[in-house]
Amino acid sequence: MSQQTNPAGQPARRDLANAIRALSMDAVQAANSGHPGAPMGMADIAEVLWNDYLKHNPGNAEWPNRDRFVLSNGHGSMLLYSLLHLSGYDLSIDELRNFRQLGYRTAGHPEYEPEVSIETTTGPLGQGLANAVGMALAEKILGAQFNQPGLDVVDHRTWVFLGDGCLMEGISHEACSLAGTLKLGKLIAVYDDNNISIDGEVDGWFSDDTVRRFEAYGWQVIADVDGHDSAAIAKALGEAAAETDRPSLICCKTIIGFGAPNKQGTAGSHGAPLGDEEIALAREQLGWSAPPFEIPADIAAAWDGSERGAAAEQAWQAVWDDYQQQHPELAAELQRRLARQLPEDWNEFADAAIAAIDAAAETKATRQASLIALNAFAPKLPELVGGSADLTGSNLTKHATSRVIDGDDASGNYINFGVREFGMSALCNGIALHGGFVPYSGTFLTFSDYARNALRMAALMKIQNIFIYTHDSIGLGEDGPTHQPVEHTASLRLMPNMHVWRPCDTVETAVAWRDAIERQDGPTSLVLTRQGLPCQQRTAGQIADIARGGYVLRDAEGTPDLVLLATGSEVAVAMSAAEALAADGVAVRVVSMPCVELFDAQDENYREQVLPSAVTARVVVEAGVTGGWWRYAGPGGRVIGMDRFGESGPAGELFEHFGFTTDNVVKVAKELI
């Protein structure tokens, strides 16, 4: 194992790496919880990468052409925090002293904070790897769209650390298979092959031939690297950086908890403090005499990346200055997209587009209405990039100006994700995190289950990601209960910070798309029908109120006797029932509520205007589970839904069988008044 000395009498590389080890074991001990093993085991690799290869600037964490670094094995978060502190980012030693404590940036698992170069939230294993694939794909697309001969203003790598657990997770297959197909040559993954997970040595449950697996994906694999030999590490990193046509996997043999004499190489160092006695022994073995949380001045100076980072950004700035002079329109467009700004005339354009959609509205499935909206908005928004999980013809995600991206030409805007729902969703998170794009993706609503944790991460990180979910209910029909998502819309609504739209016609769908495009503080799910739905007539004021999540679609004179509330395909049923009830002298109000979250965000006065508390006779109609609707129905109301799985049969017969008919709504309403 090499312990090379840096030039000009600088500290030995092992001493630089030991700074990571010391900070990590001290912070975990202070918190009395955490994972010291991975930071201590990967410290030598991290030191070489961050000091010799990673292009970054601690003085400007959000420099657009920085390399991205992702810690997919996010339980080893002290590795990242140590690197950020040592390199000179705005992460003080006080933050490390208060690792895992309330109110500090150093959470138990890294949480997305671009201001200090935490590029994504990791912890659920495998997702950081998938995010990294999305970041590398975004870099490739953006470069293909904007770089000009001799002026590569988009030119950076994505580096990701990962462990055995990340490779066991199925999402690693989805993401890495696609990464190889798309020839993401600027993606470099470093595998911490330490043979240990929580339950011990992994041989009994993870015996894959990882090298051959990744070679089969089309990756360059650099095997059997000594993860504690800085010269071997540097050679491997350089070899990976030189490969431009394939992503690279560097397999580093490491010792988990390196330096802790009694716990290194065992599960005992994985997820618990080492203990004061073992830390003292580790300090002795590592030759580290500094007190806890203190870094010797020579080591701190050698780690400081501010000067190197400023020089790297300055070199890029010279290229950018030339680019702005030679290609001012492209430069302005790239700046707009990286700043996540909509075109200056967006509001006028969107208003006109929705008015045109309203004027031409006819009976359509809302999945078809979604394509109409995409065709209207996409030409104005080149930042829209998306695709489908092998359901393009069903999800209708491919608009008129779509061009497919492949490994040889990334200048387009459409991705064939293949049957990879989880990978697709996490990749789109990575695309959003990289910047320059608004990602969208499509599959059947029932398969949102496969992608669930990626949706949760998008909501947790408050990033813009648009999820298109079609075939939204028993309206799917003959494919039967395996494909009929009766519980999925309700479960998506339970997720904090997720906007869930279930529009009833073409106009509501266009407004839903507009809200998703304009929303930058979280993801949006568009829940869309397979079956055709009639268009509803609205005033301009009603169209404006769609964006408030819930509004009065049909009203009666004076105070209504009854309120019918519905979403999606059941709005037409509610409108038909209202006509029948009105003929019998019942004053009926119909409320369409395409987005519960936006309605709940309105002021109390508006919500009272739409759903007056004095009207207790309320019937809610939605072809899904009833649980979330009782707070709107109230103690005197009813919910027509289905708290069971569906059946296989034609959609029309199923709606009748389960009571989503005019006659049944009228019957239930009359029981209340």
Buried (B, 14 or more C-beta within 10 A) or exposed (E): EBBEEBEEEBBBBBBBBBBBBBBBBBBBBBBEEBBBBBBBBBBBBBBBBBBBBBBBBBBBBEBBBBBBBBBBBBBBBBBBBBBBBBBBBBBEEEBBBBBBEEEBBBBBBBBBBEEBBBBBBBBBBBBBBBBBBBBBBBBBBBBBBBBEEEBBBBBBBBBBBBBBBBBBBEBBBBBBBBBBBBBBBBBBBBBBBBBBBEEBBBEEEBEEEBBEBBBEBBBBBBBEBBBBBBBBBBBBBEBBBEBEEBBBBBBBBBBBBBBBEBBBBBBBBBBBBBBEEBBEBBBEEBEBEBEBBEBBEEBBEBBBBBEBBBEBBEEBEEBBEBBBEEBEEBBEBBEBBBEBEBBEEBEEBBEEBBBEBBEEBEEBBBBBBBBBBBBBBBBBBBBBBBBBBBBBEBBBBBBEBBEEBEBEEBBBBBBBBBEBBBBBBBBBBBBBBBBBBBBBBBBBBBBBBBBBBBBBBBBBBEBBBBBBBBBBBBBBBEBBBEBBBBBBBBBBBEBEBBBBBBBBBBBBBBBBBBBBBBBEEBBBBBBBBBBBBBBBEBEEEBBBBBBBBBBBBBBBEEEBBBBBBBBBBBBBBBBBBBBBBEEEEBBBBBBBBBBBBBBBEBEEEBBEEBBEEEBBBBBBBBBBBBBBBEEBBBEEBBBBBBEEEBBBBEBEEBBBBBBBBBEBBBEBBEEBE
